[in-house]
Structure formats: structure tokens, C-alpha cells
Amino acid sequence: MATTTATLGLTKPAGTDTVDIGVINTNMDLIDTAVAGKETPTGAQTKATAAQTAAQTYTDTKTAAITADYVRQPGYAVDTGTANHLIVTLSPAPTSYADGMGVAVKVKVAGTAATDINVNSLGVKAIYDSLGNAVTNFRANTTYSLKYESVSGSFIVQGKGGGGNATTAQILLNATATVDSGPITGTMPNNGAVAITPSSASQTIALGYHNGSGSVAAVTVPVANVLTGTTIAGQAGTMVNRGAVVITPSNASQTIAVGYHNGSGSVSAVTVPVANVLTGTTIAGQAGTMPENGALGTYIPSSSPQTIPAGHTSGGTVAGVAVTAGHLLAGDTVAGTAGTMPNKTASATVITPSGSDQAIPQGYYPGTTGDGKVAAVTFTTGNVLTGTTIAGTAGTMPNQGAVTLTPAATSVAIPAGYHNGSGIVSAVAVTAAHLLTGDTVAGTPGTMPNKTASATVITPGNSDQAIPQGYYPGGTGDGKVAAVTVPAGNVLTGTTIAGTAGTMPNKGAAGLTPATTTVAIPAGYYNGSGVVAAVTASIDADIVAANIAAGINILGVAGTAPTMKSTVFSSSGTYTSGPSTSLVYITGVGPGGDGAAGSLAGSSSQSGGSGGGGSGQEVFRYPTIVAPNTPYTVTISSSTTTFGSLITLAKGGTGVAAGNNVLTGGAGGSKPYSGGNGIQGGNTTSGSWTGGNGGNGGVPKLGTFASYNGLTAFGAGAGGAGHNGAGSPGTNATQPGCGGGGGAGGGAGSAGGAAGLGANGFLIVEWI
């Protein structure tokens, strides 16, 4: 708090006060009034003048000190630079940038990209907002307040405020926002949940915001009413496509086939012979012309023809002539009746006697044997059973009656003669399952499986097993029961399986007591009654929630420590920050440098090996400020490794060639900022005619973190080997960020080896 002097009441500035011209002027007026109100002698006037001068000097000194303190109060200046590059001059001039130093600057030209500032030629400094984003949108003729932050060596715009290039149409109706042009009110309609019912015409989705609960109604498609080959709303029609069907009329109704007819089908025309259709009858639109004669009455046959009129008659008769066809010799016809009596004249009809009476075939026989006869009966007497006489001749065939025959191992003869059908051949009883397959007895094939040479193996199990059915000759190649291999250590002691005694220790109800180090469980069988003694967090003071990851429970203590998440990029991609992510940690390495190609050697000379490529630039868990819910492009290429515009990791240096006929090997490629240099190529000696070996590529220092977050061991490209002739090529690096091998120098007039290429880098993004 400011105080005043005892005599004149002058205001004395405190150490934290800012310059106030009004207070200074008031002090001057008080002094002037006090001096003017007194008439003093010369000495007094001199003292008064000295006092006034001292007060003025004191005030000026304090004012100058306060004015030059840009930490306590900002300095104001008008920008004299160009777009994105501010230049200001403060007075009094600061001698260096100080943490908290404030500058109020009126921007001359509107910004279009990341902007920096140079104050009194102290050096260019980047400008960021409070979220760590580069400022790109300063407005012309607008004053901004900046504060210097010494850790990052940059100026921070005070007061985040609004910003951006959104328009009213991009902001929800009646919602407000502040953008680069100032405050605006949204005009985007809020449509909420919109329901759309599909129709036969396209429908426009209403302009504006939809809350995600809207829907497009499902389309119910009667597929049976939709032509096959047509799909509506994802549902295929099943209506059969009949195309152009041709139907030919018949004397019965015909069903038109179900399905689609394309209009080119037809029903064939009906050709009607009208002369064959009775007059008064119409068929398919055509009238018949056949005359209708009605009833014609009765016609009495005579010896001359009688005409029946053309046309249709409902009836009439021709008087019948009674002629029996069978009484009229064949070949004669009377009144339309043809004779059917057979004429046996010279027919040489022969009737052969049989076991039953036979009729003499119908017909007319003139009475001579040339017309018809009954043949004599002749036969072999041995074919007729003894005791039987046919046409006067006695049979001689033996009568065997009912004979019973029993099959034997050899053929059994059936006696010659007549058997009355009651004789039998005794059946042979054969059980197919008792007869070996491949054999047949009395028509019964055997079904007993033949296990000869079948190599049947029965592996003993924990229950009885049947031996597969069949015939086994008795050799192990035919069938066997496999030996039981019993691992004695897996069988409890005191138990014997297939003759093998178990050796597994029986621990019974043994228990264990946990410790802060791993306690081995002795091998053996535990009967389930043993216990592991209860433990509490008191066994280790570090077992507290803050030391345990969230979601992990150790000895009943639930962890609360945030867990680190990570994404590994071995190729280009995109990292999108979460809604609450503002800080990430970046670990990565730039692409490795390429080795140099080996140098040519003269016919009687040799060249040293070329250097390997340096490893890429690397960072380890570098904290980086990001904006929430923002995508950042990750580039992994042979030239660079980047995380958005925030981090760029450079490619390792290229190895240096030794030079043609130079004995000293070329230098290895440099490492940018960190990592490992490429290895110098090998030297060679004059007269050896052998080129120097190429240098190996550089390896990133991250190689010491071989188990960190999935990283594997690093290995750079190897340099080529020198020869008395062409040098071997350097190998390409395969591990991320490693340099390629240098080519070997040529020997005895030969070329050097090709250069190995560096490997692309990688990037790991970690966040909580």
C-alpha cells in the first residue's frame, strides 16, 4: 500500500506499484505550491530547489525501473514485421528474454501460418496458445497480450478465447461461438430424430443437425409380386419371368402359367374347317356350313345303290339283311356280310393228338387227307413212366418216388428216373459269421473278418476294450495289444499301472507361506486340503493403491495408478487423441542413413572401404502437447519420421566414400542430434591389391531399450568385405532407424561394392 510524506503529503510509490502519471503530477503540484507559498532566503530557496530536484530524481528513477520491468507490466509496441513474423521494439529496450516477460503488440498484417516474434532483435521466438498450439490466425490491427515462457523458449498468447473459421451455418441454431471474425450465432436447423419413409422417388435429407436417433423405415417388399432378377431394398423378387409364351388351344381349358408375361406371348389361331362343322355352330368365331338333314327314315336294301344326302342327319335306318357270316364260305359277301367259314380245301390240316380232346378246326373239309388229317402218335418209351401206355405203347421210365439225398464232401449222384417232387436234398447249415470271408459253403459266403497281416493295434485305455471281430493267425503283425508307456513321475507313488510303479511324491495336505519373493511349490500331489497362508499388504510397504495400475488387485489392494496406453507405428498412419488427452509421450527414430558405395581402384592399386550410414534422429518419451479429439498424421518413410507438425525426426547422415585409390576408409554417416554414427570404412595398405571393408551402419541409442514397448533388438546394415577384385556390397539395414552398410573398396582395378540402404524409422505414441 502506498504511503505519504509527513510534511507535504507526497505519495510514495510502493515496490509493486505501476507508473501512474496522475500521482506524479499531484506530487509535483504539492511541491510547487509549497515552494511558491514561502518567501525564503537564498539558502532556503537553494534547499527547496535541491529537495525538489531530489524528489524529481527519485521519482524518475523509480518510474524508469518500473517502466523497464516487463515482467510486472507488459510493454506495448506496434508490429513492424510481415505476415506471420512480428517485429516489435520496446522502450526502454530489454536486454534479454525473461520468464514472464509481457508484450502487448498491435499486429500489422493478418496471420496465415504459425507465427513468431522478435523483440528488440533478441531473437525469433515461436508463439503458442495456452493449449500448446501454434498461433496461425492473428488479425490485423488487433492488439494481443503475450507472455514469455522460458522452458519452451516461446511466447504464450494470454486468454484462450474463441477462434476458428466456422460459419453460422455450421453451428447449431441459437448456439453461440466466437471465431476469428468475432462472436456468431448458429443458424443450423436442429432436426432432432427424423423418420424417413422410402418412396418411389429420391428424398432429400433435411439440411441441419440430426441427433443420430432418426431412421429410414424398412421397405416391406412382397417378393412374390416382384419380377425375378429385380432387387428392391435388398430383397430379390421371386415372380417367375415367363417372357413370351405361346398357347395352343385344345379341347380343354388351359391355365395361364403363374408369373410375368411380357406381352409378346400369344394364343395360336384356331383353324376351323367350316364344311365339317354343322350349320348353326360357331367355333373360334367361324360358322359351320354342314347341312342339317334331320331324320332320314328307313332305307330298304335293293339290288342297286341308294344315295344318302350330304350333311348331318339326326338318324335313319337301312333295313338289315340277315346273313350269318359263319354259314357263308370265306370269300363270299352277302348284304355287306363277308363269309367267315374257313375253306379247308387242300389246306393239309394236321391234328396232332395230345393229352386232351381236340376240336377239329372250324371250316369246310372236302374229305381227303390232303385237306386234313389226325397225325399218328410216336414217342420214346424211356420218356414215359413205367406202367403208363400212350396210343398203345407202354412207358419204360423208372419210378423213383420220393428220394432224400444228403450232401457230402464229394458229389452225390441223383438216381435216374421219375421223382415225384417230395424228394429232398438236405440243407447244409452254414453260419456266415463262422466262415472266413472269401470262402463260400453251400452258397453262403463267409463274413468273418480276416485279420491276417492287418496290423491291428489295441491301445489300452481306462476301460475294457473288445478285441475287434475277426480271425487272427497269432503273429504281432496280424494284431497286438500295444505296450502301456507309463511316465512314473506322473503317477502317484504307491500306484502301479501296467506293471510300472508311480514315483510322484504324495504331499498330502502340505501348505505354503507366501513371501515377497517367489515361493516354489514343491513337485508332487496335493490332496486339496493344503492351504496357502493368507497375506496382507503389510508384507510390503509399497503395496498401496497409488503404486498399482488401475484395474489390478494385489493382495486385496485395488490399484488407482493411471495406466499408460500406447500405439506403435512401423508404417505411416493416423493417431487421434482422445477427448481428455492433452499430453502424449513420443518415442521414435528417424530413418537410417544410407551407406556409401565403394570406390573404384586402379589396375595396380586398391581403395579403402566406404562409411556406413548414421542412425536416424531419435527421441525417448518426449512430452508433447496435443489437442483433444484431434487427428495427427504419422509419416514413416525413407526420408523422415514425423508426428503431425509437432515432431520431425531427421534421416541419418550418408556414409562417405573413401575415394578412388585412397587407402584410408571413408567416414561413417553422422547421427542427427542423437543415436549412433555410421562406422568408418576399413583402411587398406598399398600393394595389397585388396579393397578395404565397408563400415557398418549406425545403431540408435534406443537399442539399449530392446524390451521397451515391443521394440526388438537393433541391428544395422553390415559393411561389405574387401577383396582382390570387386568389393562386396554393403547390406541394407532391416531394424528401424539403423544405417545401411558401406560398400567395400575395389581392389586390383575393380569396382567397389554397392551401398546398403538405411531402414525406415518408427514412432510410439503413449498417453494416459
C-alpha positions, 0 to 999 in steps of 0.5 A: 500500500502506498504511503505519504510524506509527513510534511507535504503529503507526497505519495510514495510509490510502493515496490509493486506499484505501476507508473501512474502519471496522475500521482506524479503530477499531484506530487509535483503540484504539492511541491510547487505550491509549497515552494511558491507559498514561502518567501525564503532566503537564498539558502532556503530557496537553494534547499527547496530547489535541491529537495525538489530536484531530489524528489524529481530524481527519485521519482524518475528513477523509480518510474524508469525501473518500473517502466523497464520491468516487463515482467510486472507490466507488459510493454506495448509496441506496434508490429513492424514485421510481415505476415506471420513474423512480428517485429516489435521494439520496446522502450526502454529496450530489454536486454534479454528474454525473461520468464514472464516477460509481457508484450502487448503488440498491435499486429500489422498484417493478418496471420496465415501460418504459425507465427513468431516474434522478435523483440528488440532483435533478441531473437525469433521466438515461436508463439503458442496458445495456452493449449500448446498450439501454434498461433496461425490466425492473428488479425490485423490491427488487433492488439494481443497480450503475450507472455514469455515462457522460458522452458519452451523458449516461446511466447504464450498468447494470454486468454484462450478465447474463441477462434476458428473459421466456422460459419453460422451455418455450421453451428447449431441454431441459437448456439453461440461461438466466437471465431476469428471474425468475432462472436456468431450465432448458429443458424443450423436447423436442429432436426432432432430424430427424423423418420424417413419413409422410402418412396418411389422417388429420391428424398432429400435429407433435411439440411441441419443437425440430426441427433443420430436417433432418426431412421429410414423405415424398412421397405416391406417388399412382397417378393412374390409380386416382384419380377425375378432378377429385380432387387428392391431394398435388398430383397430379390423378387421371386415372380417367375419371368415367363417372357413370351409364351405361346398357347395352343388351344385344345379341347380343354381349358388351359391355365395361364402359367403363374408369373410375368408375361411380357406381352409378346406371348400369344394364343395360336389361331384356331383353324376351323374347317367350316364344311365339317362343322354343322350349320348353326355352330360357331367355333373360334368365331367361324360358322359351320356350313354342314347341312342339317338333314334331320331324320332320314327314315328307313332305307330298304336294301335293293339290288342297286345303290341308294344315295344318302344326302350330304350333311348331318342327319339326326338318324335313319335306318337301312333295313338289315339283311340277315346273313350269318357270316359263319354259314357263308364260305370265306370269300363270299359277301352277302348284304355287306356280310363277308363269309367267315367259314374257313375253306379247308380245301387242300389246306393239309390240316394236321391234328396232332393228338395230345393229352386232351380232346381236340376240336377239329378246326372250324371250316369246310373239309372236302374229305381227303387227307390232303385237306386234313388229317389226325397225325399218328402218335410216336414217342420214346418209351424211356420218356414215359413212366413205367406202367403208363401206355400212350396210343398203345405203347407202354412207358419204360421210365423208372419210378423213383418216388420220393428220394432224400439225398444228403450232401457230402464232401464229394458229389452225390449222384441223383438216381435216374428216373421219375421223382415225384417232387417230395424228394429232398436234398438236405440243407447244409447249415452254414453260419456266415459269421463262422466262415472266413470271408472269401470262402463260400459253403453251400452258397453262403459266403463267409463274413468273418473278418480276416485279420491276417497281416492287418496290423491291428493295434489295441491301445489300452485305455481306462476301460475294457476294450473288445478285441475287434471281430475277426480271425487272427493267425497269432503273429504281432503283425496280424494284431497286438495289444500295444505296450502301456508307456507309463511316465512314473513321475506322473503317477502317484507313488504307491500306484502301479499301472501296467506293471510300472510303479508311480514315483510322484511324491504324495504331499498330502495336505502340505501348505505354503507361506507366501513371501515377497519373493517367489515361493516354489511349490514343491513337485508332487500331489496335493490332496486339496486340503493344503492351504496357502497362508493368507497375506496382507499388504503389510508384507510390503510397504509399497503395496498401496493403491497409488503404486498399482495400475488401475484395474489390478488387485494385489493382495486385496489392494485395488490399484488407482495408478493411471495406466499408460496406453500406447500405439506403435507405428512401423508404417505411416498412419493416423493417431487421434487423441482422445477427448481428455488427452492433452499430453502424449509421450513420443518415442521414435527414430528417424530413418537410417542413413544410407551407406556409401558405395565403394570406390573404384581402384586402379589396375595396380592399386586398391581403395579403402572401404566406404562409411556406413550410414548414421542412425536416424534422429531419435527421441525417448518419451518426449512430452508433447502437447496435443489437442483433444479429439484431434487427428495427427498424421504419422509419416514413416518413410525413407526420408523422415519420421514425423508426428503431425507438425509437432515432431520431425525426426531427421534421416541419418547422415550418408556414409562417405566414400573413401575415394578412388585409390585412397587407402584410408576408409571413408567416414561413417554417416553422422547421427542427427542430434542423437543415436549412433554414427555410421562406422568408418570404412576399413583402411587398406595398405598399398600393394595389397591389391585388396579393397578395404571393408565397408563400415557398418551402419549406425545403431540408435541409442534406443537399442539399449531399450530392446524390451521397451514397448515391443521394440526388438533388438537393433541391428544395422546394415553390415559393411561389405568385405574387401577383396582382390577384385570387386568389393562386396556390397554393403547390406541394407539395414532391416531394424528401424532407424539403423544405417545401411552398410558401406560398400567395400573398396575395389581392389586390383582395378575393380569396382567397389561394392554397392551401398546398403540402404538405411531402414525406415524409422518408427514412432510410439505414441503413449498417453494416459 
